[in-house]
Amino acid sequence: MPHINKQMVSFFLTTKCNLCCEYCYNREERAKMIERTLSLEIAKAGIDFFFSENSSRHIRFYGPGEPTQEIKLMKQIVDYAQSIAGKQLTVELQTNGVFARGDREWLLNNINIMWISFDGEPDIHDTQRHFPNGDPTSPYIEENVRWLVTHQKGRNIMVGARVTITDENVERQKDMVDYFTKLGIRYIWSDPVFPSVGSIPAYSDKEKMNTFKFDMSKYVGIYIEATQYAKKKDVFYGSFLTCNFDGVTNKHCRACTPVPHFTPDGYISACDLVTFGENAHHMDCFVYGKWNPLTKSFDIDEDKLNALQQRTTENMEHCKQCSARKYCGGYCLGEVVNETGCLLGQKPHVCMAIRKLLNILGTSESAYPYMHP
């Protein structure tokens, strides 16, 4: 099922974060802002807005900080959604995995899909994802994962790993599969690292691009071996580059629908990379709505909405003759705009990687059990 079919409403709960990750895509942005948290009023209105426009009853909690830092607000939003959707409700959470022991019981009973940002074995993970003082986070994540897996007992919750691949862990993908399997994690998605979001497109930031390094070719070669290795162990190991290999599509992801992501400053974003509406700079094309406190409703920018919806493979010259176009959809719109400044832009090295993966791995025989976060 192509990623575009993952229709859900996302809540960017708060800018609060208890970690300091080396590659954080919005660290610059958050550092310049006063700490902010999504209001319950806007969240409830967001549920009403999404449920009235879409048959999906899937809600999701995401950054820009760590959602569990506002666990009380998360509970209130889930309760409200539950009061409308009942048993149809699906709740998804992307978390850094460092949450309080006292919150685990509620998470176990109320979250259906939990993706933990987890970069593999501790010696790698702790160099990339640590506390602000440099202390390791893996012991806390391991304890929480083991507790959740041990206490699952038939509850409707999946605990998976969402891994950022850097030059530090690219060669350790098989080891990573073994490590997660021992912890009880059987669903893994990997994402190649990309340049962080700043105030100008990445291609214009020479300092950023001169320091950014990642060997995509190496990642692809080792990923092919690792995903086949994982399959033999009855473990799902996916790549963001292959997220549409289980169907046919002319759009890459939910940013092209778009479905709403409600920001802490009261805007509607189309993309995970655009977590604030104010001063979105070159990413402003994703900000297509804003909360109106006078009318108690959202004002929608139809021109921006239409522009996002026109981002299809038929409208991109570089996609028209591509052998992978039906199983790619033009790749991640957020990354493309961040790096090129253009809705119809291209990341050529990623296009080459996707074509190679499709040529060697082929399409999926069945729909992925859990779509990419």
Secondary structure by P-SEA (a helix, b strand, c coil): ccccccbbbbbcccccccccccccccaaaaaaccbbbbbaaaaaaaaaaaaacccccccccccccccccaaaaaaaaaaaaaacccccbbbbbbccccccccaaaaaaacccbbbbbcccccccccccccccccccaaaaaaaaaaaaaaacccccbbbbbbbbbccccccaaaaaaaaaaaacccbbbbbccccccccccccccaaaaaaccccaaaaaaaaaaaaaaaaaacbbbbbccccccccccccccccccbbbbbccccccccccccccccccccccccccccccccccbbbbcaaaaaaaaaccccccccccccccccccccccaaaaaaacccccccaaaaaaaaaaaaaaccccccccccccc
